Amino acid sequence: MMRPNLQRPEKRRYRHLPHDADVSQAALSSIPRAMTECLQGEDLVTNTPSGAGEALQEKQADRSKRGGTVERAQKGTLYVCPTPIGNLEDITLRVLRVLKEVSLIAAEDTRHTRRLLAHFGIQTPLKSYHSQNQRARGEELLARLTKGESVALVSDAGTPGISDPGAALIREALSRGVPVEVLPGPSAVLTALVASGLDTSRFVFEGFLPVRRRRRALQGLAAETRTIVIFEAPHRCLATLTDALMLLGDRPVAVARELTKVHEEVFRGLLSQAIEHFKEKPPKGEITVVIAGRQPEAKKEEAVKEAEVCSTVRELTATGMQRRAAIKEAARRFGLSSRIIYTIIEKEKAKGNTT
């Protein structure tokens, strides 16, 4: 069996690594010194020539004081450990050390995490923790933490607690006075935001939009001036982009898929262009959508458009057309849904009642 080649610079998808993959001593020798120390820990001291062990221990202690490394995993502490969103080289030395030192790792999918651990030669016990068992397993994990065991929390990819059940465990641990230490690391949200080229000074993260109330959620974001970041499934991506165009206007957008992986792609353009692109090339993999916030000029254009909509509906009803039929006709003319036309009319009606 071929062993993982840690020297290869290209991207890889660790989901395809064999379950029994491990890291040989030869492979470890190719890793930078700092990572080797992280993976081997105290073994480095025992393998040094006579008299050199104490010097190395003093060097490591001095580096710890200067912030180079931290103390071993503390008892009774919940460690929130980000894992790569695709490329294994993105894992931090600190996360590797903590995963090696804790008593237990709580993983969203143990099969997925086991491949990651095998790749780095980590043999810490695993327990599943996901949306289906989070209540019962959460109590079990909290009980073990209370007894003094240390637990590392990982998701399938990225930082735990972001659109996954890990958030519930973190909240409950904090409410019970259990120490929680969050380690920095990979995040699809920030990676996509920066890669989008859109404004990063202010943004709002909406996670996965509700499937049945997606249009209502997007309508609620119509006035949002901050950059909008959402997660989306590949089979719903095109529908979400279409609804966004209808409800938000033709704004700049970046659609990032398979970030840091072999087939990474970031499409940048207008919503209308993104729709045409993904009609020809249906999106696959994990997707993060970044949409520009509403610009001041768009407010004026929207106000004019709303005035035109109301004027059109009044003209149609003045000819004897029923209100519902007039709304449908206005929706056809302006390329909007009947619900949006109705909302505009009701908003204008409310303004008239307050004056």
C-alpha positions in Angstrom: 0.0 0.0 0.0 1.3 3.4 -0.9 1.8 5.7 2.0 0.8 9.4 2.0 3.5 11.6 0.5 3.5 14.7 2.7 6.0 16.5 0.4 3.6 16.8 -2.5 2.6 20.5 -2.8 -0.6 20.0 -4.7 -4.1 19.9 -3.1 -5.7 16.7 -2.0 -9.0 15.5 -0.7 -8.4 13.5 2.4 -11.9 12.0 2.3 -10.4 9.5 -0.2 -7.5 8.4 2.0 -7.6 4.7 3.1 -8.8 4.0 6.6 -5.6 2.4 7.6 -3.2 5.0 6.2 -0.4 6.0 8.6 2.7 8.0 8.6 6.0 6.2 8.6 9.2 7.3 10.2 10.6 8.1 6.8 7.6 10.3 6.0 7.9 12.0 9.4 11.5 12.9 8.6 10.3 15.0 5.7 8.0 17.1 7.8 9.3 20.4 9.2 11.0 20.1 12.6 8.2 21.9 14.5 5.5 19.5 13.2 7.8 16.5 13.9 8.0 17.6 17.5 4.2 18.1 17.6 3.6 14.5 16.3 6.3 12.7 18.3 6.1 14.8 21.5 8.2 13.5 24.3 9.7 10.7 22.1 12.1 13.3 20.8 13.7 13.7 24.2 14.1 10.0 24.8 15.7 9.5 21.3 18.3 12.2 21.7 21.9 11.4 22.6 22.9 11.2 26.2 22.8 14.6 27.9 21.0 16.3 25.0 17.5 15.5 26.3 17.7 17.9 29.2 18.9 20.7 26.9 16.0 20.0 24.5 13.5 20.1 27.3 14.9 23.4 28.5 14.7 24.7 24.9 11.0 23.6 24.6 10.2 25.1 28.0 11.8 28.4 27.0 9.8 28.4 23.7 6.6 27.7 25.6 7.2 30.9 27.8 7.8 32.9 24.6 4.6 31.6 23.0 6.2 29.1 20.7 4.2 26.2 22.1 1.6 25.8 24.8 1.3 23.4 27.8 -0.1 20.0 27.3 -3.9 19.6 27.1 -5.5 20.6 30.4 -7.7 18.2 32.3 -11.5 18.8 32.2 -11.2 21.2 29.2 -13.2 21.1 25.9 -11.0 21.9 23.0 -12.6 23.2 19.8 -10.3 22.1 17.0 -10.7 23.3 13.4 -9.7 20.7 10.8 -8.9 21.2 7.1 -11.7 22.1 4.7 -9.9 20.1 2.0 -6.1 20.4 2.0 -4.4 18.5 4.8 -1.5 21.0 5.0 -3.9 23.6 6.4 -4.1 21.8 9.8 -2.2 23.7 12.6 0.6 22.3 14.7 -1.4 23.2 17.8 -4.4 21.2 16.7 -2.3 18.2 15.9 -0.7 18.3 19.4 -4.1 18.7 21.1 -5.7 15.9 19.1 -2.8 13.7 20.2 -2.9 14.6 23.9 -6.6 14.7 24.8 -8.4 11.8 26.4 -11.1 11.7 23.7 -12.1 13.2 20.3 -15.8 13.9 19.7 -16.3 13.9 15.9 -19.3 14.6 13.7 -18.4 11.6 11.5 -15.9 9.2 13.0 -15.2 7.5 9.6 -14.2 10.9 8.1 -12.1 12.0 11.1 -10.4 8.6 11.4 -8.8 9.1 8.0 -7.4 12.4 9.1 -6.0 10.9 12.4 -4.5 8.0 10.5 -2.8 10.3 8.1 -1.0 12.0 11.0 -0.5 8.8 13.0 -2.8 9.9 15.9 -4.5 7.1 17.8 -6.7 9.0 20.3 -10.1 7.3 20.9 -13.1 8.6 18.9 -16.7 9.1 19.8 -19.4 10.3 17.4 -21.3 13.5 18.2 -23.8 14.7 15.6 -27.3 16.1 15.2 -29.0 12.7 15.8 -27.3 11.9 19.1 -26.2 15.3 20.4 -28.5 15.3 23.5 -27.5 11.9 24.9 -23.9 11.9 23.7 -23.5 15.5 24.8 -24.4 14.5 28.4 -21.9 11.7 28.2 -19.2 14.1 27.0 -20.0 16.7 29.7 -19.9 14.0 32.4 -16.4 12.9 31.3 -15.3 16.5 31.2 -16.6 17.1 34.7 -14.6 14.0 35.9 -11.4 15.6 34.6 -11.0 14.2 31.1 -10.0 16.4 28.2 -12.1 16.3 25.0 -11.4 17.7 21.5 -14.4 18.6 19.4 -14.1 18.4 15.6 -16.5 18.7 12.7 -16.2 17.1 9.3 -14.3 20.2 8.1 -13.6 23.7 9.3 -14.3 25.2 12.7 -16.8 23.4 14.9 -19.8 25.4 16.1 -20.4 27.0 12.6 -23.6 25.6 11.2 -23.1 22.2 13.0 -24.2 20.6 16.3 -21.0 21.5 18.0 -22.4 24.8 19.0 -24.9 23.2 21.4 -22.1 21.3 23.2 -20.0 24.5 23.5 -22.9 26.4 25.0 -23.8 23.7 27.4 -20.2 23.3 28.5 -19.9 27.0 29.2 -23.2 27.1 31.1 -21.9 24.4 33.4 -18.6 26.1 34.0 -16.5 23.7 31.9 -13.4 25.4 30.5 -13.7 25.8 26.7 -10.6 26.6 24.6 -11.1 27.5 20.9 -8.2 26.9 18.6 -7.8 29.0 15.4 -7.8 27.3 12.1 -9.5 26.8 8.7 -12.9 28.4 8.0 -14.8 28.2 4.7 -16.6 31.4 5.6 -13.5 33.6 5.9 -11.8 31.8 3.0 -14.7 32.4 0.6 -15.2 36.0 1.8 -11.6 37.0 1.2 -11.5 35.1 -2.1 -14.6 36.9 -3.3 -13.0 40.2 -3.8 -16.0 41.9 -2.3 -16.1 44.2 0.8 -14.7 42.4 3.8 -14.9 45.3 6.3 -18.5 44.4 7.3 -20.3 41.1 6.5 -23.1 38.9 7.8 -23.1 35.1 7.8 -26.5 33.4 7.3 -25.4 29.8 7.2 -27.8 27.5 5.2 -31.0 29.4 4.2 -34.2 27.6 5.2 -35.3 25.4 2.2 -39.0 26.1 2.4 -38.6 29.8 3.4 -35.7 30.7 1.2 -37.4 33.6 -0.6 -38.6 35.0 2.7 -35.1 34.9 4.1 -33.6 36.5 1.0 -36.3 39.2 1.1 -35.3 39.9 4.7 -31.7 40.5 3.4 -32.7 42.9 0.6 -31.9 46.0 2.6 -28.7 44.5 4.0 -25.7 46.8 3.2 -23.1 44.3 4.5 -21.6 41.6 2.4 -23.7 38.4 2.7 -22.2 35.0 3.1 -24.3 31.8 2.9 -23.7 28.0 2.6 -25.6 26.1 0.0 -26.0 22.6 -1.3 -25.1 22.0 -4.9 -28.5 20.8 -6.0 -30.1 24.0 -4.6 -27.4 26.5 -5.6 -29.0 27.5 -9.0 -32.4 28.0 -7.4 -30.9 30.2 -4.6 -29.0 32.3 -7.2 -32.2 32.7 -9.2 -34.2 33.8 -6.2 -31.4 36.2 -5.1 -31.5 37.8 -8.5 -35.2 38.3 -8.3 -35.3 39.6 -4.8 -32.0 41.4 -4.4 -31.3 42.6 -7.9 -28.3 41.9 -10.2 -25.6 42.3 -7.6 -21.9 41.2 -7.7 -21.5 37.6 -6.3 -18.8 35.1 -5.8 -19.6 31.4 -5.7 -16.8 29.3 -4.2 -16.9 25.6 -4.3 -14.5 22.8 -3.1 -12.3 25.4 -1.5 -8.6 24.2 -1.0 -9.4 21.0 -2.8 -8.4 19.6 -6.2 -11.4 21.0 -8.1 -11.5 24.4 -6.3 -13.4 27.0 -8.3 -14.4 30.6 -7.5 -16.8 32.2 -9.9 -16.9 36.0 -9.7 -19.4 38.2 -11.5 -23.0 39.3 -11.4 -25.9 37.1 -10.2 -27.3 36.9 -13.7 -23.9 35.8 -15.0 -23.5 33.2 -12.3 -26.9 31.7 -13.2 -25.9 31.4 -16.8 -22.6 29.8 -15.8 -24.0 27.2 -13.5 -26.8 26.4 -16.0 -24.2 25.2 -18.4 -22.0 23.7 -15.7 -24.0 22.5 -12.7 -22.2 23.0 -9.5 -20.8 20.1 -7.4 -19.2 19.8 -4.0 -19.4 22.1 -1.0 -20.5 25.6 -1.9 -20.2 29.0 -0.2 -22.0 32.0 -1.8 -20.8 35.6 -1.2 -23.2 38.4 -2.3 -22.5 42.1 -2.2 -24.6 44.2 0.1 -27.0 46.8 -1.2 -25.3 50.0 -2.4 -26.7 53.5 -1.8 -27.4 53.9 -5.6 -29.5 50.8 -5.5 -31.8 52.3 -2.8 -32.8 55.2 -5.2 -33.3 52.7 -8.1 -35.5 50.5 -5.9 -37.6 53.5 -4.8 -38.2 54.5 -8.4 -39.0 50.9 -9.3 -41.5 50.6 -6.4 -43.2 53.8 -7.5 -43.5 52.4 -11.0 -45.0 49.2 -9.7 -47.6 51.0 -7.7 -48.4 53.3 -10.6 -48.8 50.3 -13.0 -51.2 48.5 -10.6 -53.3 51.6 -10.2 -53.5 52.1 -13.9 -54.5 48.5 -14.5 -57.2 48.5 -11.8 -58.5 51.8 -13.2 -59.3 50.0 -16.4 -61.6 47.6 -14.5 -59.1 44.8 -14.0 -59.4 42.9 -10.8 -56.7 43.6 -8.2 -55.3 40.1 -8.2 -55.1 40.1 -12.0 -53.5 43.5 -12.0 -50.8 42.2 -9.5 -50.1 39.2 -11.8 -49.8 41.5 -14.8 -47.4 43.9 -13.0 -45.4 40.9 -11.9 -45.0 39.8 -15.5 -44.0 43.2 -16.7 -41.4 43.8 -14.0 -40.1 40.3 -13.9 -41.0 39.9 -10.2 -43.1 37.4 -8.3 -46.7 38.3 -7.4 -45.8 38.1 -3.8 -43.2 40.8 -4.2 -45.6 43.1 -6.1 -48.2 42.6 -3.3 -45.6 43.5 -0.7 -44.6 46.7 -2.5 -48.3 47.7 -2.8 -49.0 47.0 0.9 -45.9 48.9 1.9 -47.0 51.9 -0.1 -50.5 51.6 1.3 -49.1 51.6 4.9 -47.1 54.8 4.1 -50.3 56.5 3.0 -52.1 55.5 6.2 -49.4 57.0 8.4 -49.4 60.4 6.7 
